[in-house]
Amino acid sequence: MTSAAFGKTTVVAQVARTLCESGAFPDGLLWVALGPVARPRPALKAWGRVLGVDLLGEHTASACRDRLRAALSGTRTLPVIDDVGRPKTHSMLRWFPIQAPSWSSRSSWS
């Protein structure tokens, strides 16, 4: 696990900004920081608000994910999930409407 305060978020933010400004992701950026107490539904609902997708009637994280996946289909949007530092948090990635890489910089760098 990588320690805090090394500037990882700052680097990712700059890379994301550069990619969006270059036109690589013309539909924008979706950013969420999961933090130490990862709860997918509030994060998914925040993305829903940004995308104009009402998720209030959805009762499960998987239903929220599926609605967001449909809303993002055909778009070129850059999703960034930050602060995924704890192993328990890694499992939360399945709830987000993205294809997450199968590795984590926290687990592959020592």
Secondary structure by P-SEA (a helix, b strand, c coil): ccccccaaaaaaaaaaaaaaaacccccbbbbbbbccccccaaaaaaaaaaacccccccccaaaaaaaaaaaacccbbbbbbcccccaaaaaacccccccccccccccccc
